Amino acid sequence: MPERIRQNRSFAPRGAALPPGLPDLQAEVNRKSEVWAYNVEGYYEEAMTRQWNATTDIPWDELQQTELPEEIGKAYAQLLTFLTEVEMIATDVPAKWMGRLNADFFEVKNFIATQAMDEARHTEIFRKRALSTGYGLMRASAHNEFNLKFLRDADSFAEASLALHLQAEGMVLTLFRFSEYISPTEGDKKLFRLVMQDEARHVGYGMQHLKWVLDHFPERRELIHHHLDEAENFVFGGGYATEVVEPFIILSGKGLKKEQIAEGVRITNAFQLKQIEEYFERLAKCGCRSGASGRASGDWSTSIARRWPPSPPPPACPTHDRHDPKRHVPDTHAPEADRESGRASRRGPGASEARRARSARALHGPRV
């Protein structure tokens, strides 16, 4: 397949004979480098074989019969309201671009069609679960909705994919892992596990798309860093909105008592730091490393840890210790070779170090 599709401008599938007179659909995305990813066919096949049902695979009867304490129920309903907002935009963005891709990219069009279906299912279950708490949908977040609008308003599919698949959904994947850990019931833990298997696939496509572009068009590296900088200004610049942080603290600490809030703050700090660490780990796996050894010059995370020493972790449940938020779970979709931490870098020091420092300052203040 050539980098730029010049012949087929119609609905005709790739490989079909093109008689004169076919309509010009004026597809906006005609360059392979804007959409292609390693193993894109595999992601589509996995999406089709791992579909689950929002009505029958979630234990709704069990969840409705479980009465949560008022402070936990309200906090959970608030978190679920935020997640419903997130999944709505995650449905709209791939759906927006489906008809704008050239028909020759049918593998990518098929994959983002499954993504739109996945995200619509997530929207459904988070909304239903908020209603089933008995407290309903709570307060929307203007701060977070401006961040979500940024995803929708991307100027190109490549920019939208970088911000949505790699950054936003990567952050949300870590959020889901911690949400499973702090979930109030076993039924809620199952809900988040099902959602995570879909999100991991979406993040995997974003990572393999970025790897493909960097491997084939290394001259676009600085443009990619510019897109990442712009997107990170939204996420790291102001941290999370109150509508997200407060319920997360209450759920993590399991209540409103002083010692529970302190424990909730500790877990929330660990979650936010883990989000940043995993985000930069994914960038490194894609080839966006800094420094000759593949690590950032200056250990910014060590500096943060000195200022916020962790409290002793809560006892691990013997059957659920794999959900400990301190435990790193690597992305299952990254090739095995990309998990080698000592692999040589493909780039010198530059934009990624500035992003690390900025994100650390946004969450935890200036370095000491």
C-alpha positions in Angstrom: 0.0 0.0 0.0 1.5 3.4 -0.9 1.9 6.2 1.6 -0.7 8.4 -0.2 -3.8 6.9 -1.8 -4.3 8.7 -5.1 -6.4 6.3 -7.1 -9.4 5.2 -5.0 -11.6 8.0 -3.8 -14.8 6.0 -3.7 -16.4 3.3 -1.5 -14.6 0.6 -3.6 -12.7 -1.9 -1.4 -8.9 -2.0 -1.8 -8.1 -4.3 -4.7 -11.3 -3.9 -6.6 -11.4 -2.7 -10.3 -12.2 1.0 -10.5 -14.3 1.8 -13.5 -14.6 5.4 -14.7 -17.4 7.5 -13.1 -17.1 6.4 -9.5 -18.0 9.3 -7.1 -15.3 11.2 -5.3 -16.1 10.9 -1.5 -13.4 13.5 -0.7 -11.9 11.5 2.1 -9.9 13.7 4.4 -7.4 11.1 5.5 -5.5 9.6 2.6 -2.0 9.1 4.1 -1.1 5.7 5.5 1.1 7.3 8.1 -1.8 9.0 9.7 -3.7 5.8 10.6 -1.5 2.7 10.2 -0.3 0.6 13.2 1.6 -2.6 13.6 -0.8 -5.5 14.1 -3.9 -3.5 13.4 -5.7 -6.6 11.9 -4.9 -8.4 15.2 -6.5 -5.7 17.3 -9.7 -5.9 15.2 -9.8 -9.7 15.5 -9.3 -9.5 19.2 -12.1 -6.9 19.5 -14.5 -9.1 17.7 -13.7 -12.3 19.7 -13.7 -10.6 23.1 -17.0 -8.7 23.0 -19.1 -8.8 26.2 -22.6 -7.9 27.0 -23.4 -4.9 29.2 -26.8 -6.5 30.2 -25.9 -10.1 30.9 -22.2 -10.0 31.9 -22.6 -7.5 34.8 -24.3 -8.8 38.0 -26.9 -6.1 38.0 -29.2 -7.9 40.5 -26.4 -8.3 43.0 -25.3 -4.7 42.6 -28.9 -3.3 43.1 -29.3 -5.4 46.2 -26.1 -4.1 47.8 -26.8 -1.0 49.8 -23.7 1.2 50.1 -23.0 3.6 53.0 -24.2 7.1 52.1 -20.7 8.7 51.8 -19.5 5.8 49.7 -22.6 5.7 47.5 -22.5 9.4 46.8 -18.7 9.4 46.1 -19.1 6.4 43.8 -22.0 8.0 41.9 -19.9 11.1 41.4 -16.9 9.1 40.0 -19.3 7.2 37.7 -20.7 10.4 36.5 -17.2 11.5 35.4 -16.5 8.2 33.8 -19.8 8.5 31.8 -18.6 11.9 30.5 -15.2 10.4 29.5 -16.7 7.4 27.7 -19.2 9.6 25.8 -16.4 11.5 24.2 -14.4 8.3 23.6 -17.4 7.1 21.6 -17.7 10.3 19.6 -14.1 10.8 18.6 -13.6 7.5 16.6 -17.1 7.7 15.2 -16.4 11.2 14.0 -13.4 10.0 11.9 -14.7 6.7 10.5 -16.3 8.3 7.4 -13.4 10.6 6.9 -10.8 7.8 6.3 -10.1 6.6 2.8 -11.8 3.3 2.0 -8.4 1.7 1.4 -7.7 1.8 5.1 -10.5 -0.7 5.8 -8.5 -2.5 8.6 -8.3 0.8 10.6 -11.9 1.7 9.9 -13.0 -1.7 11.1 -11.0 -1.3 14.3 -12.2 2.1 15.2 -15.8 0.9 14.6 -15.2 -1.7 17.3 -13.8 1.0 19.5 -16.9 3.1 19.1 -19.0 0.1 20.1 -16.7 -0.6 23.1 -17.0 2.9 24.4 -20.7 3.1 23.9 -21.0 0.0 26.0 -18.8 1.6 28.7 -21.0 4.7 28.7 -24.1 2.5 29.2 -22.7 0.5 32.2 -21.2 3.6 34.0 -24.5 5.4 33.7 -26.6 2.4 34.8 -24.3 1.8 37.7 -24.6 5.4 38.9 -28.4 5.1 38.8 -28.3 1.7 40.6 -26.5 3.3 43.6 -29.7 5.0 44.4 -28.1 8.5 44.2 -28.2 8.8 40.4 -25.9 10.9 38.2 -24.2 13.7 40.1 -22.3 16.8 39.1 -20.7 17.3 35.7 -17.2 18.8 35.5 -16.5 21.9 33.4 -12.8 21.5 33.9 -12.8 17.9 32.6 -15.2 18.7 29.8 -12.8 21.3 28.4 -10.2 18.6 28.3 -12.6 16.2 26.6 -13.5 18.9 24.0 -9.8 19.2 23.1 -9.9 15.5 22.0 -13.0 16.0 19.9 -11.6 19.2 18.2 -8.3 17.7 17.0 -7.3 18.9 13.6 -6.3 15.5 12.2 -6.8 11.8 12.8 -3.2 11.4 13.8 -3.4 14.2 16.4 -6.7 12.8 17.7 -5.3 9.3 18.0 -2.2 10.5 19.8 -4.2 12.4 22.3 -7.1 9.8 22.7 -5.5 6.4 22.3 -2.1 7.0 23.8 -2.5 9.8 26.4 -6.2 10.0 27.5 -7.0 6.3 27.3 -3.7 5.4 28.8 -4.4 7.6 31.8 -7.9 6.2 32.0 -6.5 2.6 31.9 -4.5 3.3 35.0 -7.6 5.0 36.5 -9.7 1.8 35.9 -7.0 -0.4 37.5 -7.1 1.8 40.7 -10.9 2.0 40.5 -11.1 -1.8 40.5 -8.8 -1.8 43.6 -11.1 0.7 45.5 -14.4 -0.6 44.2 -17.0 -1.1 47.0 -18.2 -4.6 45.8 -17.0 -7.7 43.9 -19.6 -6.9 41.2 -18.0 -3.5 40.6 -14.5 -5.1 40.4 -15.8 -7.3 37.6 -17.2 -4.3 35.8 -13.9 -2.6 35.8 -12.0 -5.7 34.7 -14.3 -6.0 31.6 -13.8 -2.4 30.8 -10.0 -2.6 31.2 -9.7 -5.4 28.6 -11.2 -3.1 26.0 -9.2 0.0 27.0 -5.9 -2.0 26.9 -6.7 -2.9 23.3 -7.3 0.8 22.4 -4.1 1.9 24.1 -2.3 -0.9 22.3 -3.4 0.4 18.9 -2.3 3.9 19.8 1.1 2.6 20.9 1.6 0.6 17.8 0.5 3.5 15.6 3.1 5.8 17.2 5.8 3.1 16.8 5.0 2.6 13.2 5.2 6.4 12.5 8.5 6.8 14.3 10.0 3.8 12.6 8.9 4.9 9.1 8.9 8.7 9.4 11.4 9.7 12.1 11.4 13.2 10.8 8.0 13.7 12.4 9.3 13.2 15.9 9.3 16.9 16.8 5.8 17.4 15.5 4.6 14.5 17.6 6.3 16.1 20.7 4.5 19.3 19.9 1.1 17.5 19.8 2.0 15.7 23.1 3.0 19.0 24.8 -0.3 20.6 23.7 -2.4 17.7 25.1 -0.4 17.4 28.3 -1.1 21.1 29.1 -4.7 20.1 29.6 -4.1 17.0 31.7 -1.0 18.0 33.8 -1.6 21.7 33.8 -4.4 21.7 36.3 -4.4 18.1 37.6 -7.8 16.5 38.2 -10.9 18.4 38.9 -12.6 18.4 42.3 -15.4 16.3 40.9 -12.9 13.5 40.4 -10.3 13.9 43.2 -12.7 14.2 46.1 -14.7 11.0 45.4 -11.5 9.1 44.6 -10.1 10.1 48.1 -13.3 9.1 49.9 -13.5 5.7 48.0 -9.8 5.0 48.6 -10.0 5.7 52.3 -13.5 4.1 52.6 -15.0 7.0 54.5 -14.9 10.5 55.8 -13.1 10.1 59.1 -9.8 11.9 59.5 -7.7 8.8 59.3 -9.7 7.5 56.3 -9.2 10.8 54.4 -5.5 10.6 55.1 -5.3 7.1 53.7 -7.4 8.2 50.7 -5.0 11.0 50.0 -2.0 8.6 50.2 -3.6 6.2 47.7 -4.7 9.0 45.4 -1.2 10.4 45.4 0.2 7.0 44.5 -2.4 6.7 41.7 -1.6 10.1 40.2 2.2 9.3 40.3 1.5 5.9 38.8 -0.5 7.5 36.0 2.5 9.7 35.0 5.0 6.8 35.3 3.0 4.5 33.1 2.3 7.2 30.6 6.1 7.8 30.1 6.8 4.1 30.1 4.4 3.8 27.2 6.1 6.6 25.3 9.4 4.9 25.9 8.2 1.6 24.5 7.1 3.5 21.4 10.6 5.0 20.9 10.1 8.4 22.7 12.9 7.9 25.1 15.2 10.5 26.6 18.9 10.1 27.4 21.3 7.5 26.0 20.3 4.8 28.4 16.6 5.2 27.8 15.9 7.0 31.1 15.3 10.6 31.9 18.3 12.5 33.1 17.6 13.3 36.8 15.3 11.0 38.8 12.2 13.2 39.1 10.2 10.4 40.7 12.7 9.9 43.5 12.5 13.6 44.3 8.7 13.4 44.6 9.0 10.2 46.8 11.2 12.1 49.3 8.6 14.7 49.8 5.7 12.2 50.1 7.0 9.1 51.8 4.3 6.4 51.5 2.5 5.0 54.5 2.5 1.3 55.1 0.3 -0.3 52.4 -3.0 -1.9 53.5 -2.9 -5.7 53.9 -3.3 -7.4 50.6 -6.2 -9.7 50.1 -4.8 -13.1 49.3 -7.2 -13.6 46.4 -6.8 -10.1 45.0 -3.2 -9.0 45.6 -2.7 -8.7 41.9 -4.9 -5.6 42.1 -2.5 -3.8 44.4 -2.0 -0.3 42.9 1.7 -0.4 43.7 2.1 -3.4 41.3 3.1 -2.6 37.8 1.1 -4.4 35.1 2.8 -4.0 31.7 0.8 -3.4 28.6 -0.1 -6.8 27.2 -0.2 -5.5 23.6 3.4 -4.3 23.4 5.9 -6.6 21.7 8.1 -8.5 24.2 11.2 -6.8 22.9 9.8 -3.4 23.8 9.6 -4.4 27.5 13.4 -4.5 27.8 14.1 -1.5 30.0 17.7 -1.2 28.9 17.1 -0.9 25.2 19.1 1.9 23.5 17.3 5.1 22.8 16.5 6.4 19.4 16.5 10.1 20.4 18.6 12.5 22.4 17.4 14.6 25.4 14.7 17.0 24.6 11.0 17.5 24.9 10.1 14.5 27.0 12.3 15.6 29.9 10.4 19.0 30.0 7.1 17.1 30.0 8.2 14.9 32.9 9.2 18.0 35.0 6.1 19.9 34.1 3.8 17.0 35.0 5.6 16.4 38.3 5.3 20.1 39.3 1.6 20.2 38.3 0.8 17.3 40.6 3.2 17.8 43.5 4.7 21.2 43.4 8.3 22.3 42.6 11.2 19.8 43.0 13.3 20.0 46.1 
